[in-house]
Amino acid sequence: MITPERQIQRALRHVAERFPQDSEPVLTDIVVRVFPHSGEVKFYDDDERELMRIVIPEWIHGSRDEDFYHKVTPILRNAISEVRKEVVDTMSVLRPFTFVMQDEDAETLTDLYIVDDQETVIISGNLLEGVDEDLDDFFQKLMDE
């Protein structure tokens, strides 16, 4: 049986075929929308055009699991990371661009992966996590001086 990560890697290869390396680069992010009731994972561009869809049998009825999205996030990130050199780095998409995970209602949950001109950066959690505390500490130091 093929693992969810392998299924996602295969789907990413098909998504990359939509953006061949020798074509004119486009401006878009790649949206990964996960449907826990059906186990579907759909890939879209910024204009809501569906690029690819797969069903991951292990994820069917994932809505019964409160931590479903937290459990699938590392699987999606790992799949993207594994095909980075052969797929992600060769896509004719203007940089920087992001792989964004959304829920079935098209609400953005997290940035899965950011592709940059310099390097590929994996985002783990909220990009600005803890910034409020850092700003409060900075402001307090300024006030103390």
N, C-alpha and C positions, 0 to 999 in steps of 0.2 A: 504494500500500500504506500502511496506517495504521501509524504509529509506535507502539512500546511505550508511550511517554509518553501519547499520545492515547488509547490503549486504556485505560490506567489512569485517565485523567481521566474518560472515559465511565463506567467502572465506579464511580468515586467519586460521580458524579452519581446513579447508581442507589442506591448506599449511602445517600446523603443523603435520598433519597425515603423511606427507612425511618424517618427522624427528621425529619418535617416541622416547619417553624418554628413553626407554630401549635399543636403538640401539647405535652403535658406533658413537660418534660425528663427524660431518663433518665440514670442513672449507669452509664457504660460507657466502655471504651476501644475503639478499633477495631484489630483484629488483622489484619495483612496477612501471610498465610502463602504463601510462595513454594516451588513444587515444581520443582526443576531438571530432573528426569527427564522430566516431561510438559509443562513450560512453563506450568503452571497457576498462577494467582494467585487465592487465595481470601481473602475479607474476612469476618471474624467479629466478633461482639460478645463481651463478657466471659463470657457463658453458653455459648459455643461454638456459637451459632446462626449458620449461614452466611447472610450478607447478600447476597453476590454472588460470582460466579466467572467468570473469563475465562481464555483460553489465549493466550499470547503466543508465536507460532510461532518467533520469533528466540531464545527462551529454552529451547526444547525441547533436551534433551540438555545442558543447562547444567552438569550434574554432572561433565562431562568437563573443565570449566574450574575450576581450583583457586581462582580469584579471583571465581567467579560472584557470590556474595553482595555482595562489595565493588563489583562492577561494576553491579549492579542497584540498590543503595542510592541513589545519586544520581538515578537515573531516577525512583524512587518518590518521593523528596523533591521533585524538581522538579515532578512531576505534582501532588502535593498542594499545593505552593506556587502553582502556576498557577491552581488552582480554589479557592483559599482564600476569596476574597471572595464568590464566587457560590455556593459549596457548603459549605465547611468552617465558615465564620462563621455560616451560617444553620441549621446542624443543631441540633436540640433535644436536645443532650447537655449534661449538667452540666459546667461547667468547674471546674478544668482537666481535660482529657482528652488522651489520647495516641494517636497512630498508632504501633503497635508492629510491627516486622518479626520474623517467626518463620521458622524453617526448616521443612522437611517433617515433622520430628519434634516440632513445636510447642515448640521451644526458642527463647527470645527471643534475638535477635541484636543488636538496637539499637532505640532510640526514633527513629522517623523524623521526627516532628513533634509538638510539644506545643502545644495550644490553651489559651490562658489568658484570663482576663477582661480583662486589660490589653492584650495583644498576642499575636500568634502568634510562637512562637520556633522556629526550625529548629535541631535538634540535629545537630551534625556530630561524630560519634564518641562516645566515652564521656563522659557528663555529668560524671563525677568524675575524668576523666583528669588525672593529675599531682597529685591531692590528697595522696597519700602524701608526695611530695617537699615540697610546701608545708607540710604539718604537721611534717615533720622539720626543715625550715628554721626554722619558727616556734619549735619546741621548743628547737632549738640556740641561737637568739637569747635565749630566756628563761634558759637555763642559763648563757650567757656573762655575763648581767647579774647 
